[in-house]
Amino acid sequence: MTDSLLPHAPSLDEPLEMLEACHGRIEAQLQTLERLLVYLPQHGADDQARQAARNILRYFDLAGPNHHEDEERSLFPTLIARAGVDETAAVQSLVQNLLSDHVRMAVALDVVRMQLTPIADGTGSALEEAAVRRMAELYRQHIAKENRDLLPLSRRLLQTPDLEELSRAMTARRTPRSD
């Protein structure tokens, strides 16, 4: 039997699978954020709320930027370079659309971050529902677009050396520098 009964967690040696798995982790953080929105009015910024806020902030402040850099600095340029003449315009359009999403997502995250920070340190206990819903909607739409369009395109266009280079770049972003 070759199929494992254990779940497979992709490694940086599998860069596209790693990017896709990151989408699942983002979704988990969005769900925590939405639960926190409901939790706060009854419980305030208690220990659980503060820990949830810290976890959300840590994820979006550490893993989130790496994910976007993986795409913007490594994946997107390689995809554009690999696109055939007949699909260059479509690939460039998709990349531009995803980059625009990144900007909108960053703005929405900044609004929510300003509300999460006081919750995390226990000095505040309010999240604005519209801000949370806006952020979650933008992230979910973006993830759906990447899962539907970007990842299949990447699997089709990227060659083994491209994937190896993407893996190296992703690893380097996550490796602490010893200056």
C-alpha positions as CSV (number, residue, x, y, z in Angstrom):
1,M,0.0,0.0,0.0
2,T,1.6,3.3,-1.1
3,D,-1.0,5.7,0.3
4,S,-0.3,6.9,3.8
5,L,-3.0,7.0,6.4
6,L,-1.3,9.9,8.0
7,P,-1.9,13.4,6.7
8,H,0.9,14.9,4.6
9,A,2.2,18.2,5.6
10,P,4.1,19.8,2.6
11,S,7.6,21.0,3.1
12,L,9.5,23.8,1.5
13,D,10.8,21.2,-1.0
14,E,7.2,21.3,-2.4
15,P,6.8,25.0,-2.9
16,L,3.4,25.0,-4.6
17,E,1.9,22.6,-2.1
18,M,3.4,24.7,0.7
19,L,1.7,27.9,-0.7
20,E,-1.6,26.0,-0.9
21,A,-1.2,24.7,2.6
22,C,-0.7,28.3,3.8
23,H,-4.1,29.1,2.4
24,G,-5.6,26.6,4.9
25,R,-3.7,28.2,7.7
26,I,-4.9,31.6,6.7
27,E,-8.5,30.3,6.7
28,A,-7.9,28.9,10.2
29,Q,-6.8,32.4,11.4
30,L,-9.8,34.0,9.7
31,Q,-12.1,31.6,11.5
32,T,-10.4,32.4,14.9
33,L,-10.8,36.1,14.1
34,E,-14.5,35.6,13.4
35,R,-15.0,33.6,16.6
36,L,-13.2,36.3,18.5
37,L,-15.6,38.9,17.1
38,V,-18.5,36.9,18.7
39,Y,-16.6,36.1,21.9
40,L,-15.5,39.6,22.9
41,P,-18.9,41.2,23.7
42,Q,-19.6,38.5,26.3
43,H,-16.1,37.9,27.7
44,G,-14.1,40.9,27.0
45,A,-10.3,40.7,26.5
46,D,-9.8,37.7,28.9
47,D,-6.9,35.3,28.7
48,Q,-8.4,33.4,25.8
49,A,-9.2,36.5,23.8
50,R,-5.8,38.0,24.4
51,Q,-4.1,34.7,23.3
52,A,-6.3,34.5,20.2
53,A,-5.5,38.0,19.2
54,R,-1.7,37.4,19.8
55,N,-1.9,34.3,17.6
56,I,-3.7,36.0,14.8
57,L,-1.3,38.9,14.9
58,R,1.8,36.7,15.0
59,Y,0.5,34.7,12.0
60,F,-0.2,37.7,9.8
61,D,2.9,39.5,10.9
62,L,5.3,36.6,10.3
63,A,3.9,34.0,7.9
64,G,1.8,36.3,5.9
65,P,4.6,38.6,4.6
66,N,6.7,35.5,3.7
67,H,3.8,34.1,1.7
68,H,3.3,37.3,-0.2
69,E,7.0,37.7,-0.9
70,D,7.1,34.1,-2.1
71,E,4.6,35.0,-4.7
72,E,5.7,38.6,-5.5
73,R,9.4,38.1,-5.6
74,S,9.7,34.5,-6.8
75,L,6.6,32.9,-8.2
76,F,5.0,35.7,-10.2
77,P,8.1,36.8,-12.1
78,T,8.9,33.1,-13.0
79,L,5.4,32.5,-14.2
80,I,5.5,35.6,-16.4
81,A,8.9,34.4,-17.8
82,R,7.5,30.9,-18.5
83,A,4.3,32.0,-20.1
84,G,4.1,31.3,-23.8
85,V,3.6,34.1,-26.3
86,D,-0.1,33.3,-26.6
87,E,-0.7,33.5,-22.8
88,T,1.7,36.2,-21.6
89,A,-1.1,38.8,-21.5
90,A,-3.4,36.5,-19.5
91,V,-0.6,35.6,-17.0
92,Q,0.4,39.3,-16.6
93,S,-3.3,40.2,-16.0
94,L,-3.7,37.5,-13.4
95,V,-0.5,38.6,-11.6
96,Q,-1.6,42.2,-11.7
97,N,-5.0,41.3,-10.3
98,L,-3.4,39.2,-7.5
99,L,-0.9,42.1,-6.7
100,S,-3.9,44.5,-6.4
101,D,-5.5,42.0,-4.0
102,H,-2.4,42.0,-1.9
103,V,-2.6,45.8,-1.5
104,R,-6.3,45.7,-0.6
105,M,-5.7,42.9,1.8
106,A,-2.8,44.8,3.5
107,V,-5.1,47.8,4.0
108,A,-7.9,45.6,5.5
109,L,-5.4,43.8,7.7
110,D,-3.9,47.1,9.0
111,V,-7.4,48.2,10.1
112,V,-8.0,44.9,12.0
113,R,-4.5,44.9,13.4
114,M,-5.1,48.3,15.0
115,Q,-8.1,46.7,16.8
116,L,-6.4,43.4,17.6
117,T,-3.3,45.0,19.2
118,P,-5.2,46.5,22.2
119,I,-7.0,43.2,22.7
120,A,-3.7,41.3,22.6
121,D,-2.3,43.5,25.3
122,G,-5.5,43.7,27.4
123,T,-6.1,47.4,26.9
124,G,-9.1,47.0,24.5
125,S,-11.9,44.6,23.8
126,A,-13.6,45.7,20.7
127,L,-13.5,44.5,17.1
128,E,-15.4,46.3,14.4
129,E,-17.6,43.7,12.6
130,A,-17.4,45.4,9.2
131,A,-13.6,45.5,9.4
132,V,-13.4,41.8,10.3
133,R,-15.9,40.8,7.6
134,R,-14.1,43.0,5.0
135,M,-10.7,41.4,5.7
136,A,-12.1,37.9,5.8
137,E,-13.9,38.4,2.5
138,L,-10.9,39.8,0.7
139,Y,-8.6,37.0,1.9
140,R,-11.1,34.3,1.0
141,Q,-11.7,35.7,-2.5
142,H,-8.0,35.9,-3.0
143,I,-7.4,32.4,-1.8
144,A,-10.1,31.1,-4.1
145,K,-8.6,32.9,-7.0
146,E,-5.1,31.5,-6.3
147,N,-6.4,28.0,-5.7
148,R,-8.5,28.1,-8.9
149,D,-6.2,30.0,-11.3
150,L,-2.7,30.6,-10.0
151,L,-1.8,27.2,-8.6
152,P,-3.0,25.1,-11.6
153,L,-1.2,27.6,-13.9
154,S,1.9,27.3,-11.9
155,R,1.8,23.5,-11.9
156,R,1.4,23.6,-15.7
157,L,4.1,26.2,-16.5
158,L,6.8,25.8,-14.0
159,Q,9.6,23.3,-14.7
160,T,11.7,21.4,-12.2
161,P,14.5,24.0,-12.0
162,D,11.9,26.7,-11.4
163,L,10.4,24.8,-8.5
164,E,13.8,24.1,-7.1
165,E,14.6,27.8,-7.2
166,L,11.3,28.7,-5.7
167,S,12.0,26.2,-2.9
168,R,15.4,27.8,-2.2
169,A,14.0,31.3,-2.1
170,M,11.2,30.2,0.2
171,T,13.7,28.5,2.5
172,A,15.9,31.5,2.5
173,R,13.0,33.8,3.6
174,R,12.3,31.5,6.5
175,T,15.9,31.0,7.6
176,P,17.1,33.4,10.3
177,R,20.1,35.4,9.3
178,S,23.2,35.1,11.4
179,D,24.7,38.6,11.0
